[in-house]
């Protein structure tokens, strides 16, 4: 699990539900989807070309991003 500094929590709080496979499927016609998703990936991940299995094995990106309210996200970070 990736630990996020509390100061960055508000900026990284997900606002919509997106899966890695959705991003892969829409990359050619909806590049904004990847630009949103990649902020939750490890540095250096530049495109959604790897298979979902490889991404999960290497822990490059989450399989799914689920929206939350900032207060709940902040609470989660401090209780983990």
Backbone as XML, in Angstrom:
<?xml version="1.0"?>
<chain id="A" units="angstrom">
  <residue number="1" name="UNK">
    <atom name="N" x="0.841" y="-1.177" z="0.000"/>
    <atom name="CA" x="0.000" y="0.000" z="0.000"/>
    <atom name="C" x="0.885" y="1.240" z="0.000"/>
  </residue>
  <residue number="2" name="UNK">
    <atom name="N" x="0.519" y="2.214" z="-0.809"/>
    <atom name="CA" x="1.284" y="3.444" z="-0.934"/>
    <atom name="C" x="0.833" y="4.425" z="0.143"/>
  </residue>
  <residue number="3" name="UNK">
    <atom name="N" x="1.767" y="4.940" z="0.913"/>
    <atom name="CA" x="1.460" y="5.947" z="1.937"/>
    <atom name="C" x="1.532" y="7.325" z="1.302"/>
  </residue>
  <residue number="4" name="UNK">
    <atom name="N" x="0.524" y="8.133" z="1.551"/>
    <atom name="CA" x="0.455" y="9.476" z="0.994"/>
    <atom name="C" x="0.595" y="10.474" z="2.138"/>
  </residue>
  <residue number="5" name="UNK">
    <atom name="N" x="1.499" y="11.454" z="2.011"/>
    <atom name="CA" x="1.626" y="12.473" z="3.062"/>
    <atom name="C" x="0.305" y="13.215" z="3.246"/>
  </residue>
  <residue number="6" name="UNK">
    <atom name="N" x="-0.008" y="13.569" z="4.469"/>
    <atom name="CA" x="-1.273" y="14.232" z="4.773"/>
    <atom name="C" x="-1.455" y="15.516" z="3.973"/>
  </residue>
  <residue number="7" name="UNK">
    <atom name="N" x="-0.374" y="16.251" z="3.729"/>
    <atom name="CA" x="-0.475" y="17.505" z="2.966"/>
    <atom name="C" x="-0.938" y="17.258" z="1.538"/>
  </residue>
  <residue number="8" name="UNK">
    <atom name="N" x="-0.589" y="16.110" z="0.975"/>
    <atom name="CA" x="-0.965" y="15.800" z="-0.401"/>
    <atom name="C" x="-2.325" y="15.113" z="-0.500"/>
  </residue>
  <residue number="9" name="UNK">
    <atom name="N" x="-2.889" y="14.731" z="0.624"/>
    <atom name="CA" x="-4.142" y="13.968" z="0.622"/>
    <atom name="C" x="-5.279" y="14.721" z="-0.053"/>
  </residue>
  <residue number="10" name="UNK">
    <atom name="N" x="-5.409" y="15.990" z="0.213"/>
    <atom name="CA" x="-6.507" y="16.757" z="-0.377"/>
    <atom name="C" x="-6.376" y="16.841" z="-1.892"/>
  </residue>
  <residue number="11" name="UNK">
    <atom name="N" x="-5.159" y="16.968" z="-2.379"/>
    <atom name="CA" x="-4.943" y="17.049" z="-3.826"/>
    <atom name="C" x="-5.169" y="15.702" z="-4.510"/>
  </residue>
  <residue number="12" name="UNK">
    <atom name="N" x="-4.904" y="14.606" z="-3.812"/>
    <atom name="CA" x="-5.027" y="13.282" z="-4.402"/>
    <atom name="C" x="-6.357" y="12.601" z="-4.113"/>
  </residue>
  <residue number="13" name="UNK">
    <atom name="N" x="-7.232" y="13.248" z="-3.423"/>
    <atom name="CA" x="-8.512" y="12.637" z="-3.087"/>
    <atom name="C" x="-9.299" y="12.367" z="-4.370"/>
  </residue>
  <residue number="14" name="UNK">
    <atom name="N" x="-9.585" y="11.105" z="-4.664"/>
    <atom name="CA" x="-10.270" y="10.773" z="-5.916"/>
    <atom name="C" x="-11.654" y="11.399" z="-6.009"/>
  </residue>
  <residue number="15" name="UNK">
    <atom name="N" x="-11.977" y="11.894" z="-7.188"/>
    <atom name="CA" x="-13.274" y="12.516" z="-7.395"/>
    <atom name="C" x="-14.226" y="11.700" z="-8.251"/>
  </residue>
  <residue number="16" name="UNK">
    <atom name="N" x="-13.715" y="10.615" z="-8.854"/>
    <atom name="CA" x="-14.566" y="9.767" z="-9.691"/>
    <atom name="C" x="-14.022" y="8.344" z="-9.709"/>
  </residue>
  <residue number="17" name="UNK">
    <atom name="N" x="-14.870" y="7.424" z="-10.103"/>
    <atom name="CA" x="-14.510" y="6.012" z="-10.162"/>
    <atom name="C" x="-13.926" y="5.688" z="-11.536"/>
  </residue>
  <residue number="18" name="UNK">
    <atom name="N" x="-12.721" y="5.124" z="-11.544"/>
    <atom name="CA" x="-12.041" y="4.756" z="-12.785"/>
    <atom name="C" x="-11.277" y="3.461" z="-12.529"/>
  </residue>
  <residue number="19" name="UNK">
    <atom name="N" x="-11.317" y="2.542" z="-13.486"/>
    <atom name="CA" x="-10.501" y="1.335" z="-13.384"/>
    <atom name="C" x="-9.369" y="1.398" z="-14.402"/>
  </residue>
  <residue number="20" name="UNK">
    <atom name="N" x="-8.317" y="0.647" z="-14.132"/>
    <atom name="CA" x="-7.175" y="0.625" z="-15.053"/>
    <atom name="C" x="-7.604" y="0.099" z="-16.413"/>
  </residue>
  <residue number="21" name="UNK">
    <atom name="N" x="-8.448" y="-0.908" z="-16.449"/>
    <atom name="CA" x="-8.886" y="-1.460" z="-17.740"/>
    <atom name="C" x="-9.747" y="-0.467" z="-18.511"/>
  </residue>
  <residue number="22" name="UNK">
    <atom name="N" x="-10.541" y="0.354" z="-17.813"/>
    <atom name="CA" x="-11.299" y="1.418" z="-18.494"/>
    <atom name="C" x="-10.345" y="2.414" z="-19.157"/>
  </residue>
  <residue number="23" name="UNK">
    <atom name="N" x="-9.291" y="2.749" z="-18.435"/>
    <atom name="CA" x="-8.305" y="3.694" z="-18.956"/>
    <atom name="C" x="-7.608" y="3.109" z="-20.183"/>
  </residue>
  <residue number="24" name="UNK">
    <atom name="N" x="-7.259" y="1.838" z="-20.121"/>
    <atom name="CA" x="-6.622" y="1.188" z="-21.273"/>
    <atom name="C" x="-7.536" y="1.208" z="-22.488"/>
  </residue>
  <residue number="25" name="UNK">
    <atom name="N" x="-8.795" y="0.901" z="-22.285"/>
    <atom name="CA" x="-9.746" y="0.829" z="-23.399"/>
    <atom name="C" x="-10.002" y="2.195" z="-24.026"/>
  </residue>
  <residue number="26" name="UNK">
    <atom name="N" x="-9.936" y="3.258" z="-23.229"/>
    <atom name="CA" x="-10.278" y="4.586" z="-23.732"/>
    <atom name="C" x="-9.066" y="5.455" z="-24.047"/>
  </residue>
  <residue number="27" name="UNK">
    <atom name="N" x="-7.850" y="4.921" z="-23.909"/>
    <atom name="CA" x="-6.643" y="5.742" z="-24.062"/>
    <atom name="C" x="-6.542" y="6.414" z="-25.421"/>
  </residue>
  <residue number="28" name="UNK">
    <atom name="N" x="-6.919" y="5.745" z="-26.490"/>
    <atom name="CA" x="-6.746" y="6.333" z="-27.817"/>
    <atom name="C" x="-7.760" y="7.429" z="-28.131"/>
  </residue>
  <residue number="29" name="UNK">
    <atom name="N" x="-8.947" y="7.356" z="-27.553"/>
    <atom name="CA" x="-9.950" y="8.378" z="-27.863"/>
    <atom name="C" x="-10.320" y="9.266" z="-26.678"/>
  </residue>
  <residue number="30" name="UNK">
    <atom name="N" x="-9.781" y="8.998" z="-25.504"/>
    <atom name="CA" x="-10.063" y="9.823" z="-24.326"/>
    <atom name="C" x="-8.802" y="9.929" z="-23.453"/>
  </residue>
  <residue number="31" name="UNK">
    <atom name="N" x="-7.768" y="10.631" z="-23.937"/>
    <atom name="CA" x="-6.495" y="10.693" z="-23.199"/>
    <atom name="C" x="-6.600" y="11.395" z="-21.843"/>
  </residue>
  <residue number="32" name="UNK">
    <atom name="N" x="-7.613" y="12.235" z="-21.640"/>
    <atom name="CA" x="-7.775" y="12.888" z="-20.339"/>
    <atom name="C" x="-8.009" y="11.870" z="-19.222"/>
  </residue>
  <residue number="33" name="UNK">
    <atom name="N" x="-8.604" y="10.755" z="-19.569"/>
    <atom name="CA" x="-8.850" y="9.696" z="-18.580"/>
    <atom name="C" x="-7.514" y="9.197" z="-18.016"/>
  </residue>
  <residue number="34" name="UNK">
    <atom name="N" x="-6.530" y="8.981" z="-18.886"/>
    <atom name="CA" x="-5.212" y="8.526" z="-18.429"/>
    <atom name="C" x="-4.515" y="9.610" z="-17.617"/>
  </residue>
  <residue number="35" name="UNK">
    <atom name="N" x="-4.608" y="10.859" z="-18.039"/>
    <atom name="CA" x="-3.963" y="11.947" z="-17.301"/>
    <atom name="C" x="-4.517" y="12.051" z="-15.880"/>
  </residue>
  <residue number="36" name="UNK">
    <atom name="N" x="-5.793" y="11.794" z="-15.710"/>
    <atom name="CA" x="-6.390" y="11.786" z="-14.372"/>
    <atom name="C" x="-5.893" y="10.579" z="-13.576"/>
  </residue>
  <residue number="37" name="UNK">
    <atom name="N" x="-5.908" y="9.402" z="-14.192"/>
    <atom name="CA" x="-5.569" y="8.165" z="-13.502"/>
    <atom name="C" x="-4.103" y="8.099" z="-13.095"/>
  </residue>
  <residue number="38" name="UNK">
    <atom name="N" x="-3.204" y="8.605" z="-13.949"/>
    <atom name="CA" x="-1.775" y="8.421" z="-13.682"/>
    <atom name="C" x="-1.266" y="9.174" z="-12.455"/>
  </residue>
  <residue number="39" name="UNK">
    <atom name="N" x="-2.034" y="10.132" z="-11.949"/>
    <atom name="CA" x="-1.602" y="10.815" z="-10.731"/>
    <atom name="C" x="-1.616" y="9.878" z="-9.524"/>
  </residue>
  <residue number="40" name="UNK">
    <atom name="N" x="-2.307" y="8.735" z="-9.646"/>
    <atom name="CA" x="-2.365" y="7.762" z="-8.569"/>
    <atom name="C" x="-1.378" y="6.612" z="-8.779"/>
  </residue>
  <residue number="41" name="UNK">
    <atom name="N" x="-0.573" y="6.688" z="-9.841"/>
    <atom name="CA" x="0.409" y="5.654" z="-10.161"/>
    <atom name="C" x="1.787" y="6.048" z="-9.622"/>
  </residue>
  <residue number="42" name="UNK">
    <atom name="N" x="2.673" y="5.069" z="-9.632"/>
    <atom name="CA" x="4.054" y="5.324" z="-9.237"/>
    <atom name="C" x="4.706" y="6.253" z="-10.264"/>
  </residue>
  <residue number="43" name="UNK">
    <atom name="N" x="5.683" y="7.072" z="-9.848"/>
    <atom name="CA" x="6.392" y="7.926" z="-10.797"/>
    <atom name="C" x="7.056" y="7.071" z="-11.882"/>
  </residue>
  <residue number="44" name="UNK">
    <atom name="N" x="7.042" y="7.560" z="-13.103"/>
    <atom name="CA" x="7.670" y="6.856" z="-14.198"/>
    <atom name="C" x="6.711" y="6.062" z="-15.070"/>
  </residue>
  <residue number="45" name="UNK">
    <atom name="N" x="5.489" y="5.865" z="-14.612"/>
    <atom name="CA" x="4.503" y="5.165" z="-15.436"/>
    <atom name="C" x="3.973" y="6.189" z="-16.430"/>
  </residue>
  <residue number="46" name="UNK">
    <atom name="N" x="4.255" y="5.959" z="-17.717"/>
    <atom name="CA" x="3.948" y="6.984" z="-18.708"/>
    <atom name="C" x="2.756" y="6.687" z="-19.605"/>
  </residue>
  <residue number="47" name="UNK">
    <atom name="N" x="2.312" y="5.432" z="-19.651"/>
    <atom name="CA" x="1.161" y="5.109" z="-20.488"/>
    <atom name="C" x="0.500" y="3.826" z="-19.988"/>
  </residue>
  <residue number="48" name="UNK">
    <atom name="N" x="-0.760" y="3.616" z="-20.355"/>
    <atom name="CA" x="-1.470" y="2.404" z="-19.914"/>
    <atom name="C" x="-1.259" y="1.223" z="-20.863"/>
  </residue>
  <residue number="49" name="UNK">
    <atom name="N" x="-0.048" y="1.012" z="-21.326"/>
    <atom name="CA" x="0.229" y="-0.050" z="-22.298"/>
    <atom name="C" x="0.443" y="-1.423" z="-21.658"/>
  </residue>
  <residue number="50" name="UNK">
    <atom name="N" x="0.909" y="-1.446" z="-20.391"/>
    <atom name="CA" x="1.129" y="-2.730" z="-19.720"/>
    <atom name="C" x="-0.213" y="-3.410" z="-19.452"/>
  </residue>
  <residue number="51" name="UNK">
    <atom name="N" x="-0.192" y="-4.720" z="-19.416"/>
    <atom name="CA" x="-1.428" y="-5.436" z="-19.088"/>
    <atom name="C" x="-1.792" y="-5.172" z="-17.625"/>
  </residue>
  <residue number="52" name="UNK">
    <atom name="N" x="-3.053" y="-5.339" z="-17.310"/>
    <atom name="CA" x="-3.509" y="-5.114" z="-15.934"/>
    <atom name="C" x="-2.778" y="-6.051" z="-14.974"/>
  </residue>
  <residue number="53" name="UNK">
    <atom name="N" x="-2.548" y="-7.286" z="-15.385"/>
    <atom name="CA" x="-1.841" y="-8.246" z="-14.531"/>
    <atom name="C" x="-0.421" y="-7.769" z="-14.215"/>
  </residue>
  <residue number="54" name="UNK">
    <atom name="N" x="0.286" y="-7.228" z="-15.219"/>
    <atom name="CA" x="1.648" y="-6.733" z="-15.008"/>
    <atom name="C" x="1.656" y="-5.512" z="-14.087"/>
  </residue>
  <residue number="55" name="UNK">
    <atom name="N" x="0.695" y="-4.625" z="-14.292"/>
    <atom name="CA" x="0.623" y="-3.412" z="-13.467"/>
    <atom name="C" x="0.370" y="-3.769" z="-12.009"/>
  </residue>
  <residue number="56" name="UNK">
    <atom name="N" x="-0.533" y="-4.702" z="-11.770"/>
    <atom name="CA" x="-0.829" y="-5.111" z="-10.400"/>
    <atom name="C" x="0.347" y="-5.872" z="-9.786"/>
  </residue>
  <residue number="57" name="UNK">
    <atom name="N" x="0.979" y="-6.731" z="-10.561"/>
    <atom name="CA" x="2.135" y="-7.484" z="-10.062"/>
    <atom name="C" x="3.263" y="-6.535" z="-9.664"/>
  </residue>
  <residue number="58" name="UNK">
    <atom name="N" x="3.532" y="-5.545" z="-10.517"/>
    <atom name="CA" x="4.618" y="-4.595" z="-10.265"/>
    <atom name="C" x="4.209" y="-3.471" z="-9.316"/>
  </residue>
  <residue number="59" name="UNK">
    <atom name="N" x="2.925" y="-3.418" z="-8.952"/>
    <atom name="CA" x="2.369" y="-2.374" z="-8.078"/>
    <atom name="C" x="2.636" y="-0.975" z="-8.624"/>
  </residue>
  <residue number="60" name="UNK">
    <atom name="N" x="2.490" y="-0.836" z="-9.947"/>
    <atom name="CA" x="2.694" y="0.459" z="-10.597"/>
    <atom name="C" x="1.513" y="1.395" z="-10.396"/>
  </residue>
  <residue number="61" name="UNK">
    <atom name="N" x="0.292" y="0.856" z="-10.466"/>
    <atom name="CA" x="-0.931" y="1.649" z="-10.359"/>
    <atom name="C" x="-1.985" y="0.824" z="-9.616"/>
  </residue>
  <residue number="62" name="UNK">
    <atom name="N" x="-2.973" y="1.492" z="-9.046"/>
    <atom name="CA" x="-4.081" y="0.742" z="-8.448"/>
    <atom name="C" x="-4.961" y="0.152" z="-9.546"/>
  </residue>
  <residue number="63" name="UNK">
    <atom name="N" x="-5.678" y="-0.894" z="-9.236"/>
    <atom name="CA" x="-6.584" y="-1.475" z="-10.231"/>
    <atom name="C" x="-7.828" y="-0.621" z="-10.397"/>
  </residue>
  <residue number="64" name="UNK">
    <atom name="N" x="-8.207" y="0.099" z="-9.337"/>
    <atom name="CA" x="-9.414" y="0.921" z="-9.369"/>
    <atom name="C" x="-9.239" y="2.126" z="-8.442"/>
  </residue>
  <residue number="65" name="UNK">
    <atom name="N" x="-9.805" y="3.234" z="-8.857"/>
    <atom name="CA" x="-9.841" y="4.434" z="-8.020"/>
    <atom name="C" x="-11.298" y="4.670" z="-7.678"/>
  </residue>
  <residue number="66" name="UNK">
    <atom name="N" x="-11.572" y="4.803" z="-6.396"/>
    <atom name="CA" x="-12.945" y="4.985" z="-5.932"/>
    <atom name="C" x="-13.057" y="6.364" z="-5.301"/>
  </residue>
  <residue number="67" name="UNK">
    <atom name="N" x="-14.071" y="7.137" z="-5.681"/>
    <atom name="CA" x="-14.203" y="8.488" z="-5.127"/>
    <atom name="C" x="-14.501" y="8.460" z="-3.631"/>
  </residue>
  <residue number="68" name="UNK">
    <atom name="N" x="-14.071" y="9.497" z="-2.975"/>
    <atom name="CA" x="-14.332" y="9.634" z="-1.550"/>
    <atom name="C" x="-14.418" y="11.113" z="-1.205"/>
  </residue>
  <residue number="69" name="UNK">
    <atom name="N" x="-14.932" y="11.375" z="-0.046"/>
    <atom name="CA" x="-14.972" y="12.758" z="0.436"/>
    <atom name="C" x="-13.650" y="13.057" z="1.129"/>
  </residue>
  <residue number="70" name="UNK">
    <atom name="N" x="-13.156" y="14.283" z="1.031"/>
    <atom name="CA" x="-11.852" y="14.607" z="1.615"/>
    <atom name="C" x="-11.720" y="14.229" z="3.088"/>
  </residue>
  <residue number="71" name="UNK">
    <atom name="N" x="-12.752" y="14.443" z="3.871"/>
    <atom name="CA" x="-12.665" y="14.132" z="5.295"/>
    <atom name="C" x="-12.464" y="12.632" z="5.506"/>
  </residue>
  <residue number="72" name="UNK">
    <atom name="N" x="-13.199" y="11.800" z="4.770"/>
    <atom name="CA" x="-13.053" y="10.357" z="4.907"/>
    <atom name="C" x="-11.663" y="9.918" z="4.450"/>
  </residue>
  <residue number="73" name="UNK">
    <atom name="N" x="-11.169" y="10.507" z="3.372"/>
    <atom name="CA" x="-9.847" y="10.163" z="2.847"/>
    <atom name="C" x="-8.787" y="10.539" z="3.881"/>
  </residue>
  <residue number="74" name="UNK">
    <atom name="N" x="-8.895" y="11.712" z="4.471"/>
    <atom name="CA" x="-7.953" y="12.175" z="5.475"/>
    <atom name="C" x="-7.983" y="11.244" z="6.679"/>
  </residue>
  <residue number="75" name="UNK">
    <atom name="N" x="-9.171" y="10.849" z="7.103"/>
    <atom name="CA" x="-9.313" y="9.948" z="8.243"/>
    <atom name="C" x="-8.655" y="8.607" z="7.943"/>
  </residue>
  <residue number="76" name="UNK">
    <atom name="N" x="-8.867" y="8.092" z="6.734"/>
    <atom name="CA" x="-8.273" y="6.815" z="6.338"/>
    <atom name="C" x="-6.745" y="6.892" z="6.406"/>
  </residue>
  <residue number="77" name="UNK">
    <atom name="N" x="-6.179" y="7.979" z="5.939"/>
    <atom name="CA" x="-4.728" y="8.096" z="5.927"/>
    <atom name="C" x="-4.149" y="8.087" z="7.341"/>
  </residue>
  <residue number="78" name="UNK">
    <atom name="N" x="-4.861" y="8.643" z="8.294"/>
    <atom name="CA" x="-4.343" y="8.727" z="9.642"/>
    <atom name="C" x="-4.653" y="7.504" z="10.497"/>
  </residue>
  <residue number="79" name="UNK">
    <atom name="N" x="-5.540" y="6.648" z="10.052"/>
    <atom name="CA" x="-5.849" y="5.455" z="10.831"/>
    <atom name="C" x="-5.196" y="4.214" z="10.250"/>
  </residue>
  <residue number="80" name="UNK">
    <atom name="N" x="-4.560" y="4.350" z="9.095"/>
    <atom name="CA" x="-3.926" y="3.178" z="8.457"/>
    <atom name="C" x="-2.611" y="2.845" z="9.132"/>
  </residue>
</chain>
